[in-house]
Amino acid sequence: MTRTRHAAVAIAAALVLTAGGTSAYADVTPSSPPLPGTEATSDPSMKVDSTSPNLKLPEGGTLAAPKVLDIKSIVEDQGGEERRSDTNTNVTFALQAEVLFAMDSAALSSDANDRIQGIAAEIKKQKATSVRVFGFTDNLGTHEHGVVLSKQRADAVQKALSLSLGPDVSFEIRGYAEDYPISDNSTEDGRKKNRRVEVSFTRSSG
């Protein structure tokens, strides 16, 4: 499958670079409940006065200890049906609901298993022992219905994963309805991206 690769690096300000046909950008849209290593951005149009006394350390002041910022890369298939985000510490897969379920259903489709098993293989590769499975919907319908449906869909994906991963992997399962959208809910294309299940886990340190 043709894949489009995006990489995002957050280093205090959002920098946009293009090299060899590959775009790099800072991904600042919250796609799930905040996790350690969130990126910071600033207004690129902001100008800094290098002569300002406020830029100088006060007498006796010291700089903070250096910190390694998280690097985030994103790989998305051409249709956007599957999206993988990697940081220094975490891996997150986002699968659009349409490739897993029928409309308004939490029953996995016949085509869902291959995608879920691919994620299970990566969880094994990273030797993760704790996995988060979060369900999301668009903003159509009531919030209460969205919470129920998104949780049921997260449950269905968790059960399929557990068949491959066995009892040594623990799961955190939640349904967030329309909270934490990754696209604009005012269009059908945007709502399609927001209807998704995310599977995230810690990267191996090895």
N, C-alpha and C positions, 0 to 999 in steps of 0.2 A: 504494500500500500504506500502511495506517495505520501510523504510526511513533510510538514512545514515546521522548521525549528526556530524557536524564539528563545533568546536568553535575556534575563533581566538582572541587572546588578544595581543594588541600592548602596550608594556611598554618599551619605548625607544629602546629596541633591540628585534628582533624576537626570541622568545623562543619556542622550540618544546618539548611538553610533551606528554606522553602516560600514561593513567590511566584507568583501567577497560575496555580496548578495545576501548576507544574513543580517537581519535587523536585531539590535539589542535594545531593550527598553525596560523600564522599571515597572513591574506589575504591582499597582498600588490598590487594586480593587479587592476589598475583603471577600474571599470566596468561602470562608468558613469561620467559625468562632476563632478569635485570636489565639495563636500559638507562639511559643518562644521564637524569636528571630524575625519579627515583623520588620518590614522595610520602612524607612523614612524618606519623605520627599520634601522639596522646597520649590518655591516659585522661581523658574529659571530666569525671569525678567528682573528679579531683584538685584539691585546694584549695591556693592559694598564700598564704603568710603574707607580707603586704606589709611587715611590720616586721622580717622576718628580715635579719640582717646579711649573710647569704650572697647576698642579692640585690644588694648594693652592689658597685660596681667597686672593686677594691683601688686604693690610691693609685698614681697613674701609669698605671693601666690605661686601655685605649681599647676602644671597640666595634669589632666586625668590620665590614668593608666591607659595604654593603647588597647584597642579592642578589635578583634577580627570580626568584620561585618559579614552577615550571611549573604551568600550568593545564590540566586534563584534562576534556574533554567526551566523553560517550558517547552514541551514537545506536544504538538496537537495534530491529529490526523486531518486530512484535507477537509472532511466534512464537519469537523469539530465534534464528532461523536465520542471521541475519547481524548482526554487531555492528561498529560503527566507533568507534574511540577516537582522539581528536585531542589532542595536547599542543602546546606552543609549538614543539616541534622535530620531532615524529614523528607519522605517521599509521599506525594499525594496523587492518586488517580481520580479523575472525575469522569463518570460515564453518564451520557445523556439518557434520560428515562426512556426515550423512544427506542433505544437499542436493547433495553432490558425488559420493558413491560408494554402491554397494550394500554390504551388510553384509560386513565382512572382506575388502573388495576395494579395490584401488587404481586401478581403471579408472573414469575420469570418466563420469558419467551424461550423458544427453542434455540435461538441464536445467542442467548445471553451467556451460556455456560462457557464457551470458548474465551470470551473476554474476561470473565471472572476467574477462570483457571489461569489465564495469563498473569493476572494480578497476584493470585496465590503463589505462582512460581517466583515472582519477584519478592514477595514477603519471605519465602523460604531462603532465597538468595541473600537477602539482607539480614537473615537470622533474627527477625523481629518476633518478639513474644507478646506484644501488646498492639492491637490494631483498633483504630477508630473507624466506624462506619456511620456516616451521617447522610440523611436523606433531606432533599430540598424540593420544593415545588415552585410554580410561578405564583402570581398574585391573583389569579382567577379563583372564584369560589370563596368560601369562608376560610378564615384562618384556622378554625377548629378542624375543618375537614382536611386542610393541608397538613396540619400537625399529625393527624392520624395516618393519612396516606404516606407521608414522607417517612414516618417511623416504620410502617409496615413494609415499605420498599427497602429500607435499611436492614430490617430483620431478614428479609428474603435473601439479600446479598450476603449477609453475615452467615446464614445457614449454609449457603452454597460454598462459601470460603472455608467454613469449619470442616466440611467434609474432606477437604484436601489437607488442611493444616493440622487437624487433630486436636487433642485436649491441651496441648502445651501452650497454645496461643489464647490469650484472653481478649475480649472485645468490649469496647465501649460503643453503644448503639444509641443514636438520637435522631429525632425527626424535628426539623426546624421550619417546616412549611416554607413561606416565602422570604424568611429572614436570610440575610447574607447573599443577596443576588450577585451574580457575576456579570450580568448584562442588563439591558434596559427592558423592563417589563411592559413598555408601551408598544412593543412590536412583537409579532409572532416569532421572528427569528431570535429575539432576545429572550422571550419566555421559554423557547425551546432549550436554550443554553442553561437557563435557571432550573429547569426540571432535570434533576440529576441526583446521582448517589456518589459521594466521595469516600474513598478508602485511603486512609493515611496511616503512616507508621514511621518509626525511627530508623534512620539509615544505620547500617553496620559501620562500626568504627574501624573495622579491619580493611 
